[in-house]
Amino acid sequence: MLNKSTTNNFLFFGLLVLIAITSSCKKSETSQNLSREDLTKDSIYLYAQQTYFWNVGMPSYDAFNPRKYSSNNAVLAALKALPSTGGKDKYSFIDNGSVAEQLSGVSGDYGFSANYDASNLLRVKFVYGTSPAATAGLQRGYQITKVNGRTTLRTSQADIDNLNNGIFGNNPSVSLTVVKPDGNQQDLVIYRGKYNINPILYSNTYTVSGGKKVGYIVFNSFTTNSASLLDAAFNKFATDGITELVVDLRYNGGGSVATSQVLTNLIAPAVQNGNIMYTTYWTKTMQDNQATILQNQKFYDTDANGVRKLYSYFDYDYRPTQAAGNQEIFVKRGSVNALTRVYFLVSGGTASASELLINNLKPIMDVKLIGKKTYGKPVGFFSIRIDKSDLYIPQFQTKNSANFGDYFDGMPVDKDVSDDLTKNFGDVTESLLAQALNYSANGAFTSYLRDSSVSSLSGSARQQIDQANDQLDHEFKGMVESKRPNFK
């Protein structure tokens, strides 16, 4: 809900208003005998009670008793398991502030990720440019045969644990043995370091039969620093005269809602200007001005007269109207205005702000999805600061101009195709991109392209690979509202 300038001015005034806590606790208790840990557990429950998307039907404080749980994450797990969620909450989490930093376009990891391919070989699935991994020469498609001296053959859970610790843990460095596409082997040591994320991993323009120009962009994260980068890419597409576009979101777990709007407006035709793009439906408690606990989330901002004042999240209007600032309209951006069709390359890792982009465009354009069914996250959140942690629990759902937004089970694809980790981005023989280009050229998908990627593995063997890859999926999945609704 807060833009970056406001977030920088954010002040947290205590864990919780003590009146709210003591009114929920036994009269014999006082603030003096409440530990910091107990206060935090109380706060997680009480914020959920008023702002959680599934707060209707939640048990009372006494019935839930947050302090009986061993940790903050245990409290959150119990909330996610409540019958009121209908089993839908796979989204809530507690963070130490790293998510907010990544959303701003800064990361401090190695800068790459890896998955097992259809032949059960571990391969690099993407590398961020300018990251330590990119500097070391790592590229998508490289086979990884050893991590910290241990083989990557997947024979037990211990093998997955070693990969998670080595590649995704907090170690200062990781050693890899890789095999390049030409068969040459190389040993690499990659050191953790901070770098600016460029979420555009690749872009190009292809010419298909009849001289048709098709743009292709691999967009890996909806960071808040993406707008100028997207503008530059679409300026090139406009110069190239594209009439169709392929947007590769297969590893994009989401991010900033505002950035999703930027990309929506770059793709959408100008004829949609002024029409509804989507509507945000906040928790009914928030819409009804009853989420008083949000008074504790305070920040300084400048009013319309230029006066610096202290505000809280409670001061915003959460009704689903344009007047409240919770109904977005199309405002054409850039000069790509002749698109007749857009293809989205997706997977089970495509989530949140990525799905918002797709859902925004479906009612107004010819949209094709290629790959595997998406993650399914039509809800979003803003961070709630509790002590030294950020609590992320769903507080709103978005629905497009056709009033659709119930894709909790994911968005189905028009062409079911497995990811081909053996090919780099932009390779016209890579299975997902090949299907998009074939459809552009011939008006139909084809069955002769190898949908099973590079192997005949199927059934239980394929399921085991997918399960292993799920454990190696550490990409953030979220739709974070970073702009402010209007004040009441």
N, C-alpha and C positions, 0 to 999 in steps of 0.2 A: 503494500500500500504506500510505501514511502519512496520518493525518488532519491537519487543518490545524495543530493545536497542535503536533504532532510535526514537521511540515515546517518550522515557524518555528524549531524548535530544531536544525535539520539542520546538521551539520558535515561538511565533506568533507575527509578526511585524505589528501591527495595524489592524484595521478592514478591511482596503481596501486601495489600492493605490488611493490617492485623485484625481490623474489625471483621473483615470477610472470613478470616481464618477462625477467629475465636467464636464467631456466631455458628460455625459449623462443628466446633469441637465441644468437649465436655466443659461445663462451667468451672470445674476445678483446675483446668489447664490455664496457664498464662503464657504470654509471649516469652517470659524469661526461661521457661523450661522446654521451649520448642527448639530443637536443634536445627541447624542450617539444612541438613538433609531432609528432615521432616517438613520444613517449610517448602522446600523445592517439590517434594512429592505432593503436598497439598496444592501447590500452585498448578502443577500439571493437571490435576483433576479439576480444579475450579475454573481454569481457563477453558478446558474442554467442556465443562458443564454449560458455559455460556457461548462459546464460539465454535465448537466442534460441529462439523457438517451433519453428524449423526447424533446430536445431543438429545433429540426427542426420545424419551424412554430410558435415559440413563438412570442408574440407581442413585439414591441420595448419597451424600458424603459419608454418613455413618454406615450405610449398607456397603458402600464400596471400600471404605477405609484404606486410603492410599498408603498410609504409613506401615501397613502390614507387609508391603512388598519390599524385597531386598535391595532394589535399586530403582533409579529413575526409569531406566529402560523396561524394567519389570512392570512398573506402573503403566507405562505407555502400552506395553504388550497386552495388559489386562483391558485397557480401554479399547484397543483394536479388536479384542475378542468378544466385546459386549454384543448381545443379541441385536441391539439397535443398529449396528453397522451392517447387518445382513451378510457378514463375511466379506464386505467389499473393501475394507481398509487395508491395503497393502502399501500405503503411502506415507504414514506418519513416521517421524523419526526425530531424534535429538542430535544436535550438531554442536561442534565447538567453535563455529564461526568460519570454518573452511569453505562451506557452501557459499556464503555471502561473498567471500573473496573470489571464488571461481566464477560466480555469476558476473563479477565485475571485469572478468577477462584476465585474471592472474591466477597462476597455479604454481605449486611447489613440489611437483612429483617428477617422475622420469619422462612423462610426456608420450607414453604409448600404452597400448592394450593388446591383449592376445586372446585367441580362441582356438579350440580344436576344430580342424576342418573335417570334411566328410570322410577322409581317410584316417581319422584319429591322429593326425599330426598337429602339433601346436604351431600356430603361425601368428605373425604380427597382423592385427586387423586394422590398426590405424596408428599414425604418428603425427603429433602436432608439430608443424613447422616452427623453428627456432627453439624447440624444447631440447633438453639434454639428449634425448634419444635421437632426434633429428641431427643434432650436431655430431653424434657418434656414427651417423650413417645408416641408422636402422630404417627400413622401409616396409610398407605393407606387403604381405606375401612371403616375407622371409620365414623359413622354418626355424623354430627354436628347438634345438636338440638338448641343451643343458641350461639350467638356471642355478647359479651359485654352485656349479660343479656336479649337480645332480641331474640325472636323466629326466626328460619330460614324458617318458612313457607312462601312460596312465594305468596303473595296476591296482591302486588302492586310494583311499581317502587321504592318506599321508602324502601322496603325490600332489593332489590338489592343494592341500594345506601348504606344501612347500612352495608352490607357485604363488599362492595368495600372499604368503609371507615375503617371498622374494620380489615379485613384481609389484604388488599392491600394498605391501607393508610400509613401515616407516624407516627402513634401513637407509643409511646414507648413500649406499651404492648397490648395484646389482651386476653380477657378471653373467654374460650370456655367451653361448656358442650357437651360431646361426649358420644356416645353409642358404646361400643366395640362389635365385632362379637359374643361374648358370652352373650350379653345382659346387661352386667354391665355398669352402668353410671358413668362418672367421670368428675369432674370440673378441668380445667387446666388454668393456666395463663402462657402465653408465652411472653418472653421479647425479643425485637428486639436486634440483636447483629451481629457482623461481624464473618464470618466463611469462611473457604475454601470450595469451591464447589467441590464435587466429583460427576461428571455427570453420573457415572455408578451406577445406583440405585440398580441393581441386576444382577447376572449372575449365570448360572448353566449349567450342561450338562445332557441331558435326553437320556435314552435308549428306542428306539421304537422297533417294531417287527423286528425280524431278527438280533437283536443286533446292529442296526444302532445307531450311536451317533449323537445327535443333540445339538448344542450349543445354548444358549439363553442369550442375553445381553440387558438390558434396558439402553439405552444411552440417556440422557435427555438434553444435551447442548454441543455444540461444543466449549468448552472453550479452551484457548491456553495452559492450563496446563494439557491437557488430554492425551498427547502422551504416557507417561510412564505408566499411568493407563490402557490405551488400550493395550499396549504391554504386561503387566502382565496378563490381562484377556485372551489374545489370546495365550500366552504361556501355560496357563492352558488348553485352548481348544485343543492346539496341543498335549499336554500330554494325554488328554482324547481321542484323535483320532477322532475328529468330522469330519463328511463328509457333513453335512448340518448345516446351521446357521439361527437362528431367531434373527433379530435386531429390538428391540422395540423402535420406534421413535414417538410414538403417541402424546407425549407432547413436542417434540423437535422442537423448532422454528428456529434453526440454530445457527449461530455464525461464528467462524473462518473458512475461506476457507482452510487454511493450515491444520487444524485438520481434515476437511472432506477428504483431500488428504491422510492423515495418515490412516484413517479408510478404505478408498478405497483400498489402497495398502496392508493393512492387510487381506482384503477379496479376492482381485483379485488373480488369479493364476499367477505363475511366468512366464508362457509361454507368458504373455502379456508384459513382460519387454521390454521397448523401444518403444512400440506402443503409439499412442496418447490417452491420457485420456480425455482431454477436451481442448477447446480453449476459451480464454477470448476476447470478443469483446467490447472494450471501445467505448465511445461516439465518433462519427466521428470527431468532433472538436478536441478532444484529440489526436486521431490517426493522424490527419493532422497537428499536432503541432501548433494549433491555440488557445489553451486554455491558453492564456497568463496570465490570472488572477491567475493561480496556482503558479505563481512566488511569490505570497504573502504568501503561505504556506511553511515556511522555517524551516529547521532543520540542525543540525550539524551531520556529519557522517565522517567516516574514509575512505579515498580512497584506491586504490589497493597498494599504496606505504606506507600506514600507516599514511598518513598526514590527520589531522583533518580539514575538510573544511565545509563551509556553502553551503547547497544545497536547492533546492525547488522542489515541486512536478512537476514543469514544466520541470525539467531536465530528467524525465523518458521517455522511449520509449513505447508508447501505441499501437503500431501496433500488430495485431493478429498473431504473428510469434514466433517460438522458439527462434530465435535470439534476439527478444525483451524481451523474458522471459514471454510471454503471451500464450504459448501453453505448457501444462503439459503432461508428459509422465508417463507411469506406471513404478514404481520401487518397486518390491516386498518387503514387510516388514514382518518380522516374518516367522514362519514355518508352518502356517496353509495353506497347498497347495493342499488339496484334496477335496475342496468343490465342490459339484455337483449342489447345489442349495442354494439360499439365500432367506429367507422370510422377508419382512419388514412389521411390524405392524404399521399402520399409522392412522391419523385422520385429521380433518380440521386444527389442530394445527401443523401439520408436514410441515415445511417450509424451504426454502432457502438452507442452507448448508446440511440439511437432504435430500432435493430433489436433490441437486447436487450429493450427494453420490449415490442415487438410479439411477439417470440418467447416471452417469459414468459407472455403472455396467450393465445396461440393454443391451447394445450391445454385451457384452462378456460373460454373464452368464445367467443361468435360474433364473429369478427374479420373485417372486410372491408378490403382495401387498394384505394385508388383513386389513380390517377395513372400513374406510370412505375416500372419495376422499381428497387428500392433499390440502394444502392452495393455492399453485400456486405462486411461486416467483423465476423465473429464472434469476432475476437481482440482482445485489449487489452494494456495495458502500464502500468507505472509509470515515472517518469523516473529515469534513472541520471545522476548528476552527474559529469561529466568536465571537469576544469579549470573553465572558465567557461561550459560548455554543458550542456544537458540532452539526453541520448540517449534516444529513444523507439523501442524495438524490441518487437514482439509477444512476450509471455511467457506468455499464457494464452488459453484458449478457454472460452467459456461454452456450456452445453447446458441446455435447459429440462427440465421434469419428464417430458417424453416422450423425453428423452435426444437431442434434436435440436439441432444447432447448426452444421450444415455448409451455410451459405448464403454461401459465398465468392463466388458468382456473383450475389448479390443475391436479394431476395425478390420473386417475381412478384406482379403485381397482379390483383385480381378484375375491375377495370374499367380499361382502358387509356385515359387521358385526358391531353391536353397541358395544361400550366400556362397560365393566362390572366393575363398580366401587365398587361392593360389594366384589370383590376378590383381594387379594394382588398379587403383581408381583410374577410370578413363579408358581402360582396355576394352575395345569394342567386342571382344569375345567373352568378357566377364558376364556371367549368366543373367543378372538383373538388368544391367545396362543394355545387353544385347536384345532382350525382350522389348524394352522400350523403343529402341531404334528400329527393330523389326516392325513393331506396330506402327510407328510413324511412317515407315516406308510402304507398308502393305495393308494397313488398316486392320490388322489382326495379330494376335499372339501366335506363336508357332510351337508345335510340339516336338520338333526335331532338335531344338536347342536342349542341351542336357540339363534338365531341371534338377537332377540329383547331384549337381556340381561335378566333382571329379571322382566319385566313388559309387559303387552299387550298394554300400552299406544301407540297411534299412531296418525296420522293426525295432527289436530291443537294442541292437547295437547303436542305431541312430538315436534312440531315446537316452541311452547312457551318455552319448556325446553331448546331447542337448542339456542333460542334467549337469554335466561337468561344466559346460559353458555358462549355465545359470550361476554357478558358484564363482565363476571368474568375471561375472558382470558387475563391475563397480562404477559404472556410469551413473551420475546423478539423474534421478527421474523425478521431475517436479515442474510445476507451473507456478511461478512466483510472481505475485502482483507487486510491481515496483512503482506504480503510479498511484496518485491519490484520488479517491472519489472527492466530490465537492463537500465542503463543510455544510453542516445542517443549517 
